[in-house]
């Protein structure tokens, strides 16, 4: 079995990560790919809501809960799961898009909305693409030293980015 292509979408808050991920999922799916998404949330999100059975199970002290229906499965663990384990669990998919986890070592698309966001291009490891709101000449002003392999995309080039990802895998 071929391993899935993993690509991180990283950037600062409100840089367009989720918008890009959703557009890529739609385009990649239209190309016949099975796509999984892993999103890092710095906040302590809640999937359960008061009144649901699973909320009551968690409140009673369950460390893990699985909700299963004919069409979907959700697993809630009362622990952080390492990204590598999640990727291993999603190994049957063609492409795994990871939103966040800036310090992990997978290939990255860096979102650049403002000039000060450009520092991520140099400070992060394994940057393979930049998605920008800025003109190209502003992204690599002062040269592209050490980043010659980085592909530059305009923020609206979702189809081109999806095609690029398909060639990467």
Secondary structure, DSSP 8 states (H G I E B T S, - for coil): ----EEEEEE-STTSSHHHHHHHHHHHHHHTT--EEEEE--SS------TTSHHHHHHHTT-SEEEEE-SS-EEEEESS---HHHHHHHTTTSSEEEEE--TTS-SEEEEEE-SGGGGHHHHHSSSEEEEEESS-HHHHTTT--TT-TT-EEEETT-HHHHHHHHHHH-
